[in-house]
């Protein structure tokens, strides 16, 4: 062995000898077991022996051919839909473990609660070999189907387990070394299994630790789903571990324990049977869960650092008064049935920390949709930082995004500045017009998204950043990737799921849309007449929602609240409108110009103030007046 030291040679020789001895002992154990002889105690690990016995009782023949049939493509799609939440919550761990799996020529496997393989990732070489023994999506790896194996035995034993080589029940599986841990949901039910499998001839020293840590992360992520109406207690002996996957979490509905993770149950000396059986008075001192100087005392005498989230209070209704009518929320998006479906998926994705890409024409409401989405996720109370990549000067965009240290460049503040990425800590970073980001900055952003670390300009120390990126574009990023103007690796990082917002022209019922928007932006005004509503609905709106909303606000500004809005009030070259809807183009343009000029005059030429009053971008006023007329 060229270049190897005597110590290394000796270590490798001893390791090989131990493996050979272990394999020989297991071969003897198999022969005794399948011959019906009693096994000496300790010759086979107890969980493996129990699994062999279960397989034998079910009539499985260790020497027979395994008939594991994969699902059809349609059946696999249904299986994926049924386990959508588990797959989303586990995706980050599959990605992070994929690198380790490639280094050890292994594969990472996610299954459902019945042992059906959902997803695999890892070494391309080993994936092919694994497929030869049916270790691929759509195949069942329960003990009933494939005998003793880490996935099936972890499900049966409800614990993490390793199955090496000849410990597998079926002979063809002796080529595998498998490590698996069951995944439990907050209510103590089996949700699935995470497994790492590789060659039995290779060393897999860290596989068990990696799988356990990954499962802990997945189970912790389950609690990111809303428990707004419950009392959630997060605790640990170490204050530094609060807020991490190592913390214990217990959820109470009133005083009854209904959910919790494994670490929490272990810390207070309970098991999963305690769920729905125990009360918070039986677990913690003080029924009100009062935290004394950041500590909480348990009935077992232990003190923990804790954070308690109480359920949201229910609004009080005074007897004898009528309930207040809830008006449409201003700036809430108008959602089609498809967009509602996309929104529901997007909420799950953001809660699982999966990046999103929102595609749509200019003015289609991408930022409005993103803000509406943010308000319904577990990050609702955290910042929503919106950045228009097209609006920031190229010379300043890096400093704006990532911040800078004192003296980083001429004109920098002495104290430095925190970047927009860090300002989004714990919340959403919304990158609008991502297609206009310079290539150099794309590379820097990619590193931030990969490492979740931000290093400010000027050599500052990198700092961890917790945020979920949501990007938006009105451009064809796929075409830009092909043209070399947008990085492919960044595209695949930000577009793990894409939501396409429809243009206003594609909306199915624009009359209903016009009425809804009018009620939002002109709530004090009388309803639009059917004639005006129909003309507005039939108009072609190249600026989509932004243009329509601007027009509606202009109409509201030109009419008193009690004054009806009539079609004849829409000017057309100084004459009343009596033409069909197709002739309204000039009317609305004139109306918009008039409202904008009036707003600018009212604000004494202050375009920013006029734009805010009209609810349009400042750049819109510039385009209409400064760039076109040369004056406001």
Buried (B, 14 or more C-beta within 10 A) or exposed (E): EEEEEEEEEEEEEEEEEEBEEEBEEBEBBBEBBBEEEEBEEEEBBEBBBBBBEBBBEEEBEBEEEBEBEBBEEEEBEEBBEEBEBBBBBBBBBBEBBBEBBBEBBBBBBBBBBBBBBBBBBBBEEBBEBBBEBBBBBBBBBBBBBBBBBBBBBBBBBEEBBBBBBBBBBBBBBBBBBBBBBBBBBBBBEBBBBBBBBBBBEEEBEEBBEBBBBBBBBBBBBBBBBEBEEBBBBBBBEEBEBBBEBBBBBBBBBEEBBBBBBBBBBEBBEBEBEBBEEBEBEEBBBEEEBEBEEEEBBBEEEEEBBBBBEEBEEEEEEEEEEEEEEEEEEEBBBBBBEEBEEBBEBBBBBBBBBBBBBBBBBBBBBBBBBBBBBBBBBBBBEBBBBBBBBEEBEEEEBBBBBBBBBEEBEEEBEEEBBBBBBBBBBEBBBBBBBBBBBEEEBBEBBBBBBEEBEBBBBBEBEEBEBBBBBBBBBBBEBEEBBEEEEBBEEBBEBBBBBBBEBBBBEEBEEBBEBBBBBBBBBBEEBBEBBEBBBBBBBBBEBEBBBBBBBBBBBBBBBBBEEEEEBBBEBBBBEEEEBEBEBEEBEBBBEBBBBBBBBBBBEEBEEBBEBBBEBBBBBEEBBBEBBEEEEEEB
